[in-house]
């Protein structure tokens, strides 16, 4: 800075004044330099562009490729991607005094002889059972782009030049085709996945040891499973030799997921050996045979020559990895020293491998053995086997699929473990009840389910472990008998498959008592609002539709967040020509949802259920019940919750009692995710915005903040001057 002084004089005196001139620092012109890691590259190769600048306030790029053009930082690097022609990258950096430019040209060596592309496509498994899945994998050479056609599950469309694709569950034979190209040519390849028809699934049949053996009679026993195929019928072949000259009546067991069956023989000869085996056949004519067993009728009626053989059951495989698994089973030794093992292989018809057979015991119990050195992404079949001095028994054949080395875990929240949901009990009487459950399954794997129950929350009793299916949602139930009237019982659903075991919530019910009357019309928990009648609904997910009543629950499949207030609508309609009476709707609320209010009925805190007495429901009459709940803030993120509805009624014409069941399945999400997502369209995934609208919003907020500060500043100065004036006066 410089100070200038001026003095002026006359006869009366002099006057002096000064002025100081402040000189700002010199603003230098900007500079910029751009370079490439490799300015000469081969055809289809790539490199990095790097630049740096000084004294610049902004930089912008032009030319280039792969999104190079546009605003740039003062220094940085840029990946060119694959290059096929010479290309020039230019950058200009500026400030208030001017601008500077620099550029670099990447020389791409000519492709003197561009090779034709090749592509190869394969499948991990080309022969699948109905509803199974596999992985498609492809690789290409000399290709610049690929596209897919055919197939399912969004296979068609643009594809990378190599990769993998999960088919999802397949129900028909499918052809997956891929075409890869470059500037000179193209190549294609395809793979066919053959899927067995649903009705082609062979049933499973096992022969069990004969029981109730007397001088002239015996009971033949067996087990049959349709394995998800068509209707199956079963019977026994028997005789005094291996020709099996006789057979019992054929009984149709439908689409059974596994059931025991028996037949009482009489008129037999005493002191005679008889041979028999169980037989099953489906609608497609596929006939399978159980193993041969034998018994000898008594000569004197004391049944002392018929020690029983073992009974063995195969359970689902667990802890399935890409190269190993644990096989599980149960053996009933009937008190005889029994050896137990597993047979396994990659084909249902050829179980060529055996586990260790040295384990031998008289105790009836579960048993397991691990197998390893398996191939990834492969379906294996197995069955349990047991043998004693009297007989050998084979369990039903189950399967599992090893994990893939390549697949990402596509299951919800990183786990493929099934989810067991305990659903409200139904058909409760003085000494009986039906337990209901729901198995939610990932990846279409074989899944079994059962119930644990008892008179305390320790439970203690279990039902039979049965196949419940492999689809995403699998309802199952079991009826209990010989219960004590007026007693509280507790129960929970259990679901098992190769990914693990899941137990539902423990819930309770009370068997009815002939001496107790409960007036459901008076309850201190009753919350009434105006009932809204729903006349049109498009939601059919999670719906059970019997012959007389249509019932559904809204919001199925939605993600609900911690702290959300949710309203479920349960719609019902009598779609028949019959009139109904004694209609009662029960809506079960899981513990993760806190009840707030209902449009009709009352809420029972004992079993967390809304009960609405509908009364009569005439033909084509319809209505709804709304239930408002709030998601608890401490519930586990990723947990699946199910709201279930059960509507029981009596048909006026014949006094027959029926019921219908529906549910809504929801996944718990974190509220923080919602808040982030609400602004994601402005700010993207990071802190700073990455859209024009986001930047405009930031600028607007800054301007408003400046205006607020200026207003506060000037108001404070005005107040200060006013105070000073008052003091001066």
C-alpha angles and dihedrals in degrees: 000000000000131000120210122198127196124190122189124193137193136158091284098052142278140288128207133195134172137200129195121213115204115207117205122223117274115268107224123215115257123254131197134186127193129190142163130227088228118011091186116055137169122253111284091013128120142210143183127263115211130187141174134185142189132212091008127139096187141011133197133184133216137181116017126098143258094049097313096139119089141053116343137189120253090262135004148110135269132200110225098202120213113340126206102169138030110281134186122216115201130187130185123195123190147183135173093288100050146293141272131211135201134170142181131202120217110213113214114203111236117258096237093187114012109205120232114252123253130196134188125192127190140169128223089227124011097184114062137174117238109288096012124126140211143180127263115210130185139179131188139189129212091004126137097188141012135197132188134216136183120017125092142261095055094308093142119089141050115346136186118255089259135010149105135271131200110223098202119214112338125206101171136037109274135193118214114199130185130186122196125191147180131186093284108038148344137229133198138195135178140195128204121218110204115210123193116234115258091244091051093072107116117235120235122233130180129189114226127200117276117254139191090040114183138158094283106010146048140169119241116211134199146156128228133187125181090206090220093304132116128307112309129205125194139195142153132258114205146163146133092282141024093279091079096214093185137052135188127234117292111246121197113225096177119210092343118176090208131319139171119238134183144181131208115227122197138168090058125151116256120245091017130131115232128192125206144163137189119247131195134184134182131211091270090063095250107149124194131185133215123222120282118261132178142200136183122226116233123260094202102021097250095109093219097140098059111082106174127242122231127276116218132188128195117226129195120284115251138198091031112186131173091272107017145038142177117240118210136198146151128232129197104201096188086224095300127118103263135187117216133191144139134256116207145166146140094274129059089219096048116047093173100165130073132196123223112306099192096097109103130168144146093227121103109226149121116288135187140187130188126228125196143175088068124155118253121249092016132131115234129190126208145165137192119246130195130184137181134166091281105047150335124242131196125207125220118283115254131177142211135184123228119231121262125248088220107039124102115224100264095179123113114282093352101299134097093194111130121246122231117206120193109217128199118280120252139193091035113182137162093280106009143051140169117238115211131201142167127218117204108200134191126209097010096272127161108273134186131196142190141161133251113207144163146140092276133041088259084073105192103182128083137195125224115293105239138178108262099179139261105257123111094266121030119178115201136172144185129202121226124206137183092042122156115256118244092015127130114235128191126207144166135194119242125198126189135185139142092289096057147277128298129191123200126219119292109248132175143219136181123229113233123262124208091220099052125079119188115200103214091183093074119054130143091220094061113129116186130192131160110291116238115210112216112210099175131035131163096193112109101152116119091015130148113203118192125177097273112027134042113208130176141162122219128231096042113168096013125133111236123196135225109273094015119142106224131189118204119197118206110199123195133180134177099228094177134084091243128093119234134206138188090037112177125179119201121189116192117210118202119229092252088068121066114215116237109166145329132213092227140014129012137290120240112209091194094072102008093245134141110220119197120183103212095177111193123016113190125203112295091002115140141179145152144229120216120210121191118202139165124226109238114245095227099051118123116269111237095026116136115227126190128204108202132197127199122187117191123188146163123232108232095212097060105006090240114157121222138163139202129208133204136166145189118220119205136175122223115236132185118260091222088065090058093051092051092046092052090066098032092101088061105035105021117208096320137066097256120062120257098193134072091241090052093053092047089053091051091049091049091051091049092050091049090049092051092049091050092051092047092049092050091047096052093043089055092049092049089051091049093051091048091052091048092051091052091052092048093052 
